């Protein structure tokens, strides 16, 4: 059985971490299966992607037993895993449709990075988040330093990476790490509802919004304004967008092809 499952639910692609007995800890085999699931998602051309996990924990992060089995080659193995995981993350984000992560239980290390790769991070009331790395004498991978710095700023991210403390679901929402907290029994349904809602929306606009907000922290104002002009003009040239402009006047619901 693959350690990461895939389901095609109409216009939604669902990627499922499926190693619950090990807390969905990340080893080389799981990364390979995650890569295959991302390729499967890309192939069906979804309008939204839902990332979930089986069991009580979204992910405990790196599989320490796997790393210890590498012995003196642990650095090389960790390097291979990080490169493969990062390439998979970039392909996932590069599909260009909204990504929703549904998290419960422990969300640590690389699992935290995978969840942060999403556009919408939902968590159950029992979720708790930690960078985790410094407890093992490590820094970060899986984009954790990138995503957290953009969400929280440099100083707070440095603190969370340094002390590796656990953050409750309530605090994660308050800090802006998670977007919404729901009861544990509602998490899966709430995430699927959101995936369906986004899949019916203007996904081309959502992709443009992500490109603009990713670029904003490093762009000067003039560059950002130019990029805004480019994106909005490109979208306005779409037939479905031109039709949507009349929707408020005709009191109809716009329909987007992408």
Protein Blocks (a to p, Z undefined) as FASTA:
>chain_A
ZZbdcddehjaccddddbfknoopacfklmmmmmmmmmmmmmnopabdcdddedjbfbgb
jafklmmmnmmmlmmmmmmmmmmmmmmmmmmmmnopacddddehjdehjlmmmmmmpmbd
cddfkbccdeklmmnopabeehlmmmmmmmnojklmmmmmmnopacdfklmmmnomambd
cdfklmmmmmmmmmmmmmmmcfklmmmmmmmmmmmmmpcfklmmmmmmmmmmmmmmpmkl
mmmmmmmmnopacddfZZ
